[in-house]
């Protein structure tokens, strides 16, 4: 009996999840860069600067900065994993490498988040 093509289910594997997360984190970093350049280019008078700085010091924005920290860490460390997998025969151990990325990423995130949270006003 033939299966209908539309009834096939895609099964997620560690490598495909890492691939999707890497692409999404890259898109998030591009979006951040565009917004960052836009904000900086619109700071041409003292009143505008003070208004933007007041917004950037709000708790919601601080939470977004922590999220940015996590995105940067994941993208950077997973990029190293991709290099290991692609150029140094790491494909045999790519699942272990991914979970290593997760563990190292959590440790680095906490190491950066603790001082950041401690400096909140």
Secondary structure, DSSP 8 states (H G I E B T S, - for coil): ----GGG------HHHHHHHHHHHHHHHHHHHHHHHHHHHHT--SHHHHHHHHHHHTSHHHHHHHHHHHHHHHHHHHHHHHHHHHHHSSGGGGHHHHHHHHHHHHHHHHHHHHHHHHHT--
